[in-house]
Amino acid sequence: MGKGLDVLMALAHRTAAGHRHTSATDLARELARDRSQLSRGLAAMREEEFASHGAGGGAPRTLALHWRLYADALELTAHRLRTDGQTALEGMVDETGESCYLGVLIGDATVTIAERVPQGSKQVGSWIGRPYPAYCSDCGQALLSDADDEEVAAVFARTDFVRHGPNTPTGVDDFLRRLAATRERGYSIVDEEAEPGLYSVAAPVRDFRGEVVAALQVVGPRVRLAPRTEELAATALRWAGRLETALRGRAGAAEGPA
């Protein structure tokens, strides 16, 4: 079993490194294995739907991980976002004393999938499951920070930029200018864009593919949070990093700060 996992990991690493065509010979050379034995192992993996022949034709045949492994990994990522994400939020609240949320992008809106508020919070109701326009939400910029300008324009192609606060972006170009600053910093600052007096700092969270799948945000009154921006950003980035590690399969990675 260990040797089989080594083969799958080698195939995954070659795919992640950009190798478009991987053969049994490539894997045998990389792992210092006998090619005929490795080929028999790969045949069994194909029967069990761990590996498959890739799109490349000709000889030698191109190998790829089976799509079911990818689907299972995505399902596990979604589960860990909620479980390890809650752990990250608890840590953030303990450190900041502010309300913290975990959001994802759905279409041109963001949706909160987990939240944690400090004791004594005056929040009425829950934000979980409630969509908010991504162009002015607390985590919209963080969630779109890895998208290029064309992708962002496509997301908002049919979106009306309605004003929700005094600093709400007026359109795609305005949003892209703010997004450029977010990309440079590595985290977003949303200052009275979602509603008057509201301020937030958010950090993107990337999964095993290196793609942004969520964002951790600290949200509260501008008068209280703005002077603490650097502190809050450091906390959000640190917990985002721990959550990313958990999403990539290291158990306990989001248990506490280093």
C-alpha positions in Angstrom: 0.0 0.0 0.0 2.8 2.4 0.8 4.4 1.8 -2.6 1.1 2.5 -4.2 0.6 5.7 -2.4 4.1 6.8 -3.4 3.1 6.3 -7.0 -0.1 8.3 -6.7 1.8 11.1 -4.9 4.5 11.2 -7.5 1.8 11.4 -10.2 0.0 14.2 -8.3 3.3 16.1 -7.8 4.2 15.9 -11.5 0.7 17.1 -12.5 0.9 20.0 -10.0 4.4 20.9 -11.4 2.9 21.3 -14.9 4.0 18.0 -16.5 1.3 17.4 -19.1 2.5 13.9 -20.1 3.5 11.4 -17.5 4.2 7.8 -18.4 4.9 4.6 -16.4 8.5 5.0 -17.5 8.7 8.6 -16.1 7.3 7.4 -12.7 9.6 4.3 -12.7 12.6 6.5 -13.3 11.6 9.1 -10.7 10.9 6.5 -8.0 13.8 4.2 -8.9 11.4 1.3 -9.4 11.2 -1.6 -11.9 9.0 -0.4 -14.8 7.2 -3.7 -15.3 6.2 -4.0 -11.6 5.1 -0.4 -11.5 3.0 -0.9 -14.7 1.2 -3.8 -13.0 0.5 -1.7 -10.0 -0.8 1.1 -12.2 -3.1 -1.3 -14.0 -4.6 -2.3 -10.6 -5.0 1.4 -9.7 -6.9 2.0 -13.0 -9.3 -0.9 -12.1 -9.9 0.6 -8.7 -10.3 4.1 -10.3 -7.4 5.7 -8.5 -5.6 6.5 -11.8 -6.6 6.6 -15.5 -5.2 7.2 -18.9 -5.0 10.9 -19.6 -6.0 12.9 -22.6 -2.7 12.6 -24.4 -2.5 9.9 -27.1 0.3 8.0 -28.6 2.9 5.8 -26.9 3.8 5.8 -24.1 0.3 6.4 -22.8 -0.2 9.5 -20.6 -1.3 8.8 -17.0 -3.5 11.0 -14.7 -5.2 10.8 -11.4 -8.8 9.6 -11.7 -11.4 12.3 -11.5 -13.1 10.6 -8.5 -10.0 11.4 -6.4 -10.3 15.0 -7.4 -14.0 15.0 -6.5 -13.4 13.4 -3.2 -10.7 16.0 -2.4 -13.1 18.8 -3.1 -15.8 17.2 -0.9 -13.2 16.8 1.9 -12.1 20.5 1.4 -15.7 21.7 1.8 -16.1 19.6 5.0 -12.8 20.9 6.5 -13.7 24.5 5.7 -16.6 24.2 8.1 -14.9 22.2 10.8 -11.4 23.6 10.8 -12.8 26.9 9.7 -14.8 27.1 13.0 -11.6 26.4 14.9 -9.9 29.2 13.1 -12.7 31.6 13.8 -12.7 30.8 17.5 -9.0 31.5 17.6 -9.5 34.8 15.8 -12.2 35.9 18.2 -10.1 35.0 21.2 -7.2 37.1 19.8 -9.2 40.1 18.5 -12.3 40.3 20.6 -14.2 41.0 17.4 -16.8 39.2 15.3 -15.2 37.0 12.7 -16.7 35.2 9.7 -15.8 32.7 7.0 -17.2 33.4 3.6 -17.2 31.9 0.1 -18.0 33.3 -3.4 -21.2 32.1 -5.1 -21.8 33.9 -8.4 -21.5 37.6 -7.8 -22.3 37.3 -4.1 -20.5 36.2 -1.0 -22.1 33.8 1.5 -21.1 33.3 5.1 -20.7 29.6 5.9 -19.4 29.9 9.5 -19.3 32.7 12.1 -18.1 33.4 15.6 -18.9 36.4 17.7 -17.5 37.4 21.1 -19.5 37.2 24.3 -21.6 40.3 24.7 -22.0 40.9 21.0 -25.0 42.9 20.0 -25.4 41.1 16.7 -29.0 40.2 16.0 -29.5 37.0 14.1 -27.0 35.1 12.1 -25.2 35.8 8.8 -24.8 32.2 7.9 -26.3 31.4 4.5 -27.1 35.0 3.7 -25.7 36.4 0.4 -24.3 39.9 0.0 -23.0 41.6 -3.1 -19.4 40.7 -3.6 -18.4 44.1 -4.9 -18.9 45.6 -1.5 -19.0 42.7 1.0 -16.5 42.3 3.8 -14.7 39.4 2.0 -15.5 40.0 -1.7 -12.1 41.5 -2.6 -10.2 38.8 -0.7 -12.2 36.0 -2.5 -11.4 37.6 -5.9 -7.8 38.5 -5.2 -6.4 35.7 -7.4 -8.8 36.3 -10.3 -7.4 38.3 -13.2 -9.2 41.5 -14.3 -11.1 39.7 -17.1 -12.4 37.1 -14.7 -13.6 39.7 -12.3 -15.3 41.6 -15.1 -17.1 38.4 -16.1 -18.3 37.9 -12.5 -19.9 41.3 -12.4 -21.0 41.4 -16.1 -24.7 41.6 -15.1 -24.3 43.2 -11.7 -25.8 46.6 -10.8 -23.4 48.4 -8.4 -26.0 49.6 -5.9 -24.7 51.9 -3.2 -24.8 50.3 0.3 -22.3 52.7 2.1 -20.5 55.9 1.5 -17.6 54.2 -0.1 -19.3 51.5 -2.2 -17.5 50.9 -5.5 -19.3 52.6 -8.4 -18.5 50.0 -11.0 -16.1 47.3 -12.2 -13.2 49.7 -12.9 -13.5 51.2 -9.4 -13.6 47.7 -7.9 -10.6 46.7 -9.8 -8.6 49.6 -8.5 -9.3 48.6 -5.0 -8.6 44.9 -5.8 -5.2 45.9 -7.1 -4.4 47.2 -3.6 -5.7 44.0 -2.0 -3.5 41.9 -4.2 -0.4 43.9 -3.3 -1.2 43.8 0.5 -2.3 40.1 0.5 -5.4 41.0 2.4 -8.4 43.3 1.9 -9.7 46.4 3.7 -13.3 47.2 3.2 -14.0 50.6 4.7 -17.6 51.7 4.8 -18.3 49.9 1.5 -20.9 47.5 2.8 -22.7 50.0 5.1 -21.9 53.2 7.0 -19.5 52.9 9.9 -18.6 49.3 9.1 -15.0 48.2 8.6 -13.4 44.8 7.9 -10.2 43.1 7.2 -10.2 39.8 5.3 -7.5 37.2 4.3 -8.0 34.7 1.4 -7.8 30.9 2.1 -6.4 28.6 -0.6 -7.1 24.9 -1.0 -4.9 22.0 -2.2 -5.0 23.4 -5.7 -3.7 26.8 -4.6 -7.0 28.4 -5.5 -8.9 30.8 -3.2 -11.9 29.0 -1.9 -12.8 31.1 1.2 -11.9 34.2 3.2 -11.6 34.8 6.9 -12.7 38.3 8.0 -12.8 40.4 11.1 -15.7 42.8 11.0 -16.8 45.7 13.3 -17.2 49.4 13.8 -14.8 51.5 11.8 -13.9 53.7 14.8 -12.7 50.6 16.7 -11.1 48.5 14.0 -9.4 51.0 11.7 -6.6 51.9 14.2 -6.0 48.1 14.6 -5.8 47.3 10.9 -2.2 45.9 10.9 -2.9 43.8 14.0 -6.1 42.4 12.6 -4.6 41.7 9.3 -1.7 39.7 10.9 -4.2 37.7 12.9 -6.4 36.9 9.8 -3.4 36.0 7.7 -2.0 33.7 10.3 -5.2 31.8 10.8 -5.8 31.7 7.1 -2.4 30.0 6.7 -3.3 27.5 9.4 -6.7 26.8 7.8 -4.9 26.3 4.4 -2.6 23.8 6.0 -5.6 21.9 7.4 -7.3 21.9 4.0 -4.2 20.3 2.5 -4.4 17.4 4.9 -2.4 18.1 8.0 -4.5 17.1 11.0 -4.7 19.6 13.8 -3.1 22.4 11.7 -5.8 24.9 12.8 -5.7 24.1 16.5 -3.8 27.1 17.6 -1.2 29.8 16.7 2.5 29.0 16.6 
